[in-house]
Amino acid sequence: FLHTSQGDPRERLIPALIDGCGRSGSVLVYYQSFEASRNREMVEAFPEYTEGLLAINERLVDLWVPFNARFLYSPDMKSSASIKNVLPAFFPDMSYEGLEIKNGESASRSFMDCVKGKVSDTEKQGIFKALRIYCAQDTLAMVKLLEVLHRYAPAMELPPRQMDLFI
């Protein structure tokens, strides 16, 4: 979902998010506390979506945990569990370095400039293209890191609930 017009994107995002996540199964994220906090913030602003957003929070599975806890570690992670360091540690040809938008802070700032009308239409189109590329990289990164966890999970000493989620 990428809101491409001016104004608050949350009223269109929330139903799309709830619908896209469905009613069952795990919802994979990288850094659960951030994602769950954003959902709780949306609950405060749009209480009519409380049930759906909190149901998503209950199903979040954090791909960050096994890397942060060093259940799986590579020196190429440079002592960081950031997806920006973890991904190229296991997939050297997959880096954020060549992207126009390289991190979440830059993505958020650029997006807000667009929805607040602070950039020209031409700039906006370039930003939206860069955001789609960045978001695609993040999504593919989680898929690839889940593959890594599937490969190594039997040998890792994960807590039982985490082990079940990754095998």
C-alpha positions as CSV (number, residue, x, y, z in Angstrom):
1,F,0.0,0.0,0.0
2,L,1.4,3.4,-1.0
3,H,-0.8,6.4,-0.4
4,T,0.0,8.7,-3.3
5,S,-2.2,11.7,-2.7
6,Q,-2.0,14.5,-0.2
7,G,-3.6,14.1,3.2
8,D,-3.6,11.6,6.0
9,P,-3.1,8.1,4.5
10,R,-4.3,6.2,7.6
11,E,-8.0,6.1,6.8
12,R,-7.2,4.2,3.5
13,L,-4.2,2.3,5.0
14,I,-5.9,0.7,7.9
15,P,-8.6,-1.2,6.1
16,A,-6.1,-2.3,3.4
17,L,-3.7,-3.5,6.2
18,I,-6.4,-5.4,8.0
19,D,-7.7,-7.0,4.8
20,G,-4.2,-7.8,3.5
21,C,-3.2,-9.5,6.8
22,G,-6.3,-11.6,6.8
23,R,-7.7,-13.2,10.0
24,S,-5.3,-16.0,10.6
25,G,-1.6,-16.9,10.3
26,S,1.6,-15.2,11.2
27,V,2.3,-11.6,10.2
28,L,6.0,-11.4,9.6
29,V,7.8,-8.1,10.5
30,Y,11.3,-7.0,11.2
31,Y,11.4,-5.2,14.5
32,Q,8.0,-6.0,16.1
33,S,8.0,-3.3,18.7
34,F,8.1,-0.6,16.0
35,E,5.3,-2.1,13.9
36,A,3.1,-2.9,17.0
37,S,3.6,0.7,18.2
38,R,2.4,2.1,14.9
39,N,-0.7,-0.1,15.0
40,R,-1.5,1.1,18.6
41,E,-1.1,4.7,17.5
42,M,-3.6,4.1,14.7
43,V,-6.0,2.5,17.3
44,E,-5.8,5.7,19.3
45,A,-6.6,7.9,16.3
46,F,-9.2,5.5,14.7
47,P,-10.7,3.4,17.5
48,E,-13.3,1.9,15.1
49,Y,-10.4,-0.3,13.9
50,T,-9.2,-1.4,17.4
51,E,-10.2,-5.1,17.0
52,G,-8.6,-5.5,13.6
53,L,-5.3,-3.7,14.4
54,L,-4.8,-5.4,17.8
55,A,-5.6,-8.8,16.2
56,I,-2.7,-8.1,13.8
57,N,-0.4,-7.2,16.7
58,E,-1.2,-10.6,18.4
59,R,0.0,-12.4,15.3
60,L,3.2,-10.5,14.7
61,V,6.3,-12.7,14.4
62,D,9.6,-10.8,14.6
63,L,12.3,-11.9,12.2
64,W,14.7,-9.5,14.0
65,V,14.8,-11.6,17.2
66,P,17.0,-14.5,16.1
67,F,19.5,-12.2,14.6
68,N,19.5,-9.7,17.5
69,A,19.8,-12.6,20.1
70,R,22.6,-14.0,17.9
71,F,20.9,-17.3,17.5
72,L,22.2,-16.8,14.0
73,Y,25.1,-14.5,13.5
74,S,27.7,-13.7,10.9
75,P,30.7,-11.4,11.4
76,D,29.5,-9.6,8.3
77,M,26.6,-8.3,10.3
78,K,29.1,-6.0,11.9
79,S,27.6,-6.5,15.4
80,S,24.2,-5.1,14.2
81,A,20.8,-6.8,13.8
82,S,19.6,-4.1,11.5
83,I,18.1,-5.6,8.4
84,K,20.4,-3.3,6.4
85,N,23.4,-5.2,7.9
86,V,21.9,-8.7,8.2
87,L,20.7,-9.0,4.6
88,P,24.0,-8.4,2.9
89,A,25.7,-10.6,5.5
90,F,23.8,-13.6,4.2
91,F,23.2,-12.3,0.6
92,P,26.2,-10.2,-0.4
93,D,24.6,-9.2,-3.6
94,M,21.6,-7.7,-1.8
95,S,22.4,-4.3,-0.3
96,Y,20.6,-1.1,0.3
97,E,23.7,0.9,-0.8
98,G,22.7,1.5,-4.4
99,L,19.1,2.6,-3.6
100,E,18.0,6.2,-3.7
101,I,16.2,5.7,-0.4
102,K,18.3,3.6,1.8
103,N,16.6,3.5,5.2
104,G,13.3,3.9,7.0
105,E,14.0,7.4,8.3
106,S,14.7,8.7,4.8
107,A,11.6,6.8,3.5
108,S,9.4,8.4,6.1
109,R,10.7,11.9,5.6
110,S,10.4,11.6,1.8
111,F,6.9,10.2,2.1
112,M,5.7,12.9,4.4
113,D,7.1,15.6,2.1
114,C,4.9,14.1,-0.6
115,V,1.6,13.8,1.4
116,K,2.1,17.3,2.9
117,G,2.5,18.8,-0.6
118,K,6.1,20.0,0.0
119,V,7.5,18.7,-3.3
120,S,6.6,19.2,-6.9
121,D,4.6,16.6,-8.9
122,T,7.8,15.6,-10.7
123,E,9.7,15.2,-7.5
124,K,6.8,13.3,-6.0
125,Q,6.8,10.7,-8.8
126,G,10.5,10.2,-8.4
127,I,10.1,9.7,-4.6
128,F,7.2,7.3,-5.1
129,K,9.3,5.2,-7.5
130,A,12.2,5.2,-5.0
131,L,9.8,4.3,-2.2
132,R,8.4,1.3,-4.2
133,I,12.0,0.1,-4.8
134,Y,13.0,0.5,-1.2
135,C,9.8,-1.2,0.1
136,A,10.3,-4.1,-2.4
137,Q,13.8,-4.5,-1.1
138,D,12.6,-4.6,2.5
139,T,9.9,-7.2,1.6
140,L,12.3,-9.4,-0.4
141,A,14.9,-9.0,2.5
142,M,12.4,-10.5,4.9
143,V,11.6,-13.4,2.5
144,K,15.3,-14.1,2.1
145,L,16.0,-13.9,5.8
146,L,13.1,-16.3,6.5
147,E,14.7,-18.7,4.1
148,V,18.0,-18.4,6.0
149,L,16.1,-19.1,9.3
150,H,14.4,-22.1,7.7
151,R,17.8,-23.4,6.6
152,Y,19.5,-23.0,10.0
153,A,16.6,-23.2,12.5
154,P,17.0,-26.9,13.3
155,A,20.6,-26.2,14.6
156,M,19.6,-23.0,16.5
157,E,18.6,-23.0,20.1
158,L,15.5,-20.9,19.8
159,P,12.9,-20.6,22.5
160,P,10.1,-23.1,21.7
161,R,7.6,-20.6,20.3
162,Q,10.2,-19.0,18.0
163,M,11.4,-22.4,16.8
164,D,7.9,-23.4,15.8
165,L,7.4,-20.2,13.9
166,F,10.6,-20.5,11.8
167,I,10.6,-24.2,11.0
